[in-house]
Each structure stands twice: as C-alpha cells, then as structure tokens.
C-alpha cells in the first residue's frame, strides 16, 4: 500500500504489530494511526493474546508523522473508533504488556509510542530525537510527562529543549530503553521476551500493570488534561505555520516566538 499500513501476526499468545511504510521511513498517516489503535484494541480485548510486540519494517522505526497529513490546510480527518485503545495511552491504555522493538530513526511520535508501552528493546544503530519544537509545535503524544518519568527532570529537559539526536546507548543510560542489541536482532529479542512473559500467569501480569498504572495515574491525568492547552497555544501560532512550511520546503525554520 503506497500510504503505508499496520499489519499483525499471531505468534502463540503474542500479537506482533508491524508498522509498514518503509519507503517513507515508516512515517505515520492518520489511517495508519487508526489501524494501530485497532490492533492494540484487539490485543486489549482478545484473551488469546497475553502480550504485544510493536515493531517496524525496514531500516527505521519511524521518522514520525507525515506532517502535512496531520497539520495545516491538507490535514486529513482522524477517525479513531470510540472505545478503542489510544496508541499513546492518553485515553484508554492497553491492559496487556507491550514490548516495542526499535531501530534506525526513532523520532517524535516514535519515542512517544515506545514510552506508551512497557518495555523497549533497541537496535544499537537507533537514533532518537524529540524534535517537535524544531517544527514550531510541541510534543502532544505524552513525551512531556513520560520522558520525565522515565529519565528524570534534568535528562528529560536536556533532550526536550535541545531537540537533539541521541544514541541507543544514551537512551539506555537514561532509562528510555531496557535493552540494546546488535542491529537486526531487536525484533527477535522482543519476541523472545514476549514468549517469556506469555508463560507467566496472564491475570497476575495484567493486574501488575494495572496497579503500576494506578501509582502514576494521578500525575499523568493532570499532564494529559493539560494537552489541549498546549495544543491550543502552539498549533495556532505563527511559529507552527512556519514550522510546517519549512518542513515542506526542506529549509531551516525561522521562529518569532508568536
């Protein structure tokens, strides 16, 4: 499919969810985001599945959003089904364990997707960047609080403010990922971890995740409730328009702070 797609495979009690838009560095379209929500909802609802693995075809996990399809005059409508799992865990969170395997480029929503899950396995060649503020906007998929809860204030603000690229080793050192493996082995390792988890008592695993979520949900709820304020302040700004236009024109943005 020229617009990319999300595919699923069943491996015993594990549901493998594949991002498949390699020709465009696995950039997400609104349709792909809807399909990812559907796949996570199937994982959430189907008792045959005890664990999910999110991974991607090709050399890169994702370059982020296909920006013109989400923002600006050519934006497409998003149609996440009511009651579905939110891929970013901002509304409904998947109740099953989710392991994410990443490689190559892991930018913007790629980081937010992996942090919405539970365990991350990264290839040693991965490059991470939370670059929204380089585009005149801000992280809207949970990085503003999950980066903080995983890495701590200093390391979180360091990367959120600099909008810099950092390595798999750095991501591991600050707690964003749990294992670094040689490039090409990340999916195999994630599936091996999924098989181990699937052999444990499903109810015990699920209530463990539920209890852990209860511990953080108060702070997360406040951070999630603030997202509309962030969205309103940045998406209608002149800087946001400049960020999108500079992306389309492939040039450096010139921001005015308004």
ABEGO torsion letter per residue (X at the ends): XAAEBBBBBBBEABBBBBBBAAAAGGBBBAAAAAAAAAAAAAAAABAABABBBBBBBEABABAEBBAAAABEAABBBBBBBBGBBBAAGABBBBABBBBBBBBEBBBEAAAAAAAABABBBBBAABBBBBAAAAAGBBBAAGAAAAAAAAAEAAAAAAAAAAGBBBBAAAAAAAGABABBBBBGAAAAAAAAAAAAAAABBAAAAAAAAAAAAAAAAAAAAAAAAAAAAAAAAAAABAAAAAAAAAAAAGBBBBBAGX
